[in-house]
Amino acid sequence: MATILRDWSYRYQWLYDGISRIAALSVGGESRFRQLALEGLTLHPDSKILDLCCGSGQATAYLVQSSPNVTGLDASPLSLNRARNNVPQASYIEAFAENIPLGDNEFDLVHTSAALHEMEPEQLQQILQEVYRVLKPGGTFALVDFHPPTNPLFWPGLAVFFWLFETETAWQLLQTNLPELLQEIGFNVDSPRLYAGGSLQVIQAQKAD
């Protein structure tokens, strides 16, 4: 259930970045990984975007290229300080994703990258409801996260990665039908796109007009 490497990866930016780059090779590199959830989306120059659980701004850096109206939200002051230095074009809020301190129907796009697997089931349910609340009607929730590999050759690598860096919540996500959860909340959900032997899923879900 994770090793000291998990703590070190959050404490030391260089280690986190190195791990991310290696893991992202399975989808063609980190640049492509950070933009996977955005592929196929049409964003207008004035779109309001929320980067949920933005971490140190790895994906935020790409979101600000599409719009000047990007807000990064994270519960970690350390991560937010790094994000402000890495991507000063965005604005930032320190808060938990299950209790977003923002208004209803505010964003055209909510994005999150490899964060939902950190959440307990009850937290996950609350987060998805909050995302639905802050999205404008017709807005999109775009996410990338783990998925049970469809190619058995990818199971050993995923299991080792989880053992080194993840907790029980990552295994719980593999047993969770995210599209079904989103539909229950009210989203219209496109079929997930799978990558890296099925071990990653990209979901784009729309809030009803």
N, C-alpha and C positions, 0 to 999 in steps of 0.2 A: 504494500500500500504506500508507494512512493518512498524515496530515499532522501538523504541529505541533499542530493542534487536538485530536488524540487525547491528547497529553500534557497540554495545558492543561485538557482536560475532566476528567482525573483529579486534576489539581493544584488546580483551583479549583471548589469545590462549586457556586457559583452558575452557572458555565458548564455543568457536568454537568446540573444540575437544569433549566436552560433548554432544553438540547438534548433531554432526556427528555420534557419537556412538549410540545415541538413534535412530536417523533416519535410521541408517544402520541395525538395528535389523530386519527390514522387509525383508532383503535379507540374513540374517544369520550372521550379524556382520560386523564391519567396515573392518576387514581384507579381507573378501570376497568382500565387496562393492568396495574397492580400486583395486581389481583385476578382477572385472566383465568384463571390456572391453577387457581384455587380454586373457580370456578363449578361448581355441582352437587355439591360435596363436602359431606358431613355430618361435622362435627367435634364431638366431645364436649368439654365444658368442661375435662376433665382430659387431653385429648390431648397427647402429647409431639410437638413439632414441631421439625424442623431446617430452618433457612433457610440453604441451602448457597450459598456465594459471596454473602453477604448485602450486600456493599458497605456503603453508608452507612445501611442500614436502611430503604430506601424501601418494600420489601414487608414487612419485619419489622413495621413500624408497623401493618399490617393484620392480620398473623398474631397479634399479642398481643391483638387484640380478640376472638379466638376461644378463646384458651387462655393461662393464666399460665405454661405450661411451654414456652417458646420459646427455642431456642438458635440464635444466629447464628454462622456459621463463615465466615471469610475469611482469605486469606493476607496481606492488606495491613494493617499496623498503623495507617496513616492512615485507611483506611476504617473500621476497627473503632473508633477513637477517635470518629469522627463518628457511627457507629451508637450507641455508648454514650450520646452526648449527645442524639441524636435520639430514641432509643427505649430509655430506661433500664429499662423493664420486662422486657426480655429479658436472658439471659445470653449471653456471647460467648466464642469460642475462636479463637485465631490458629492456623491450620493450612491445609495444602493439601487441596483436595477429593479428590485421588487417594489420600490417606493420612489418613483421618478418625480422630482419636485417641479414639474412643468405642467402646462395647461393641456386640456383636452384638444384633440383635433389640430395639433400644432405642426406636425412634420409630414413631409411628402415621402420621406424614406427613413426607416430605422434600420441600421445595419449592426450586425455583431459577428465577430470572427473568433471561433474557437474559445467561447466563453461559457456557453450553456452547460457544457459537461462538468463545470465546476459547481453546479447548483444542486441542492437537495430537491427531491420531487416537488415538495410544497413550494419552495422558492421558485422553481421553474414555472409552475402554474401561475404564480403571482406575477412573474416577469412577463409572461406571454399576455396576460390580461392588461398589464400596464402598457405594453407595446401597442396593443389594440387601442387603448384609450388615447394615447398621445398622437397616434397617426390620424391624418386627415382622411375623410372618406375617399376611397380610391387609392390611398397611399399604400406603399409596399414595405413589407418586412423582409429583409434579405439576410440570410445567415449561412455560415459554413461551420460544420462541426463533425464530430465522429459519427460513424455508422458501422454496423457489423460488416466486416469484409465479405463480399460475395465471391472473391477469389481466395481459396483457402491458403494460398501461399503468403498472403498478407497477415494472417492471424499471428504467427510467431513474432513478427516485428512489432505489431501493435501491442501484443501482450507484454513484450519487454519494455516498450515505451511507457505503457501504463504503470508497470512495476517501478520504473525509475522515477517517473515524474508526476503521476496522477494518483488520485484517491478513489475511494469506492464510488463516488458520484459519476466518474467517467464510465465505469462498468454499468451503472444504473442507466445512463443515457443510451447505451447500446441496446437496452431492453425496452426503450421508450419509443413509441410511434409518434414522432414529432408532427408529421402531417395530420394525424388524427387529432392530436391535442389542439393544434391550430384551428382545425375545422370546428371542433367543439366550441371554441371561443367565438367563432364567427368569421374567420378568415376564409377566403377562397384560395386554395392551395394548388400550385402547379406541381406536377410530378417531380420529386427530387431528382437532381442530377448527381450521379455518383462518380467519384474519382479515386485514384490510388487503389485499384482493386476492390472498390466499394467501401473502403475504410473511411472515406470522407463523403459527406452529403452536402449539397447546396440546395437550399429551399428558398423560393420566392413566393411570398403569400401576400394577398391583397385584402385590405379592409374594404368591406362592401360600400358602395356609393350610397 
